[in-house]
């Protein structure tokens, strides 16, 4: 499964997707949540992003998690409430916002590539004009302090 996730990066690159700007080895995707293993988002960030997430120490931690708990890791996988400082909460909120922007950009690129693959230049042009129009409206009305 890990090899498949690592190989999935090639498809992401073919589609023009960028690294997810993760800052830790935790991801909100289904694969990571389900298996508690590095997903293609983590591999993509490690290989092409700004931060090398998969250090030797990180792999040791993944290994230890399963050595100590075997499959209990999956049986006891549950939400745990932790008292977090305001700084950590704001950092997590900022990371979630970056992930949301990246997801929107990724979805936009996916739709573009699907339209382009059909080879209909007119539909591609219409999509780009609509996207530009809507983004111009949004970006021109943002007030940055």
Helices and strands as residue ranges (DSSP letters): H 2-14, H 30-35, H 40-48, H 56-69, H 72-75, H 86-117, H 121-140
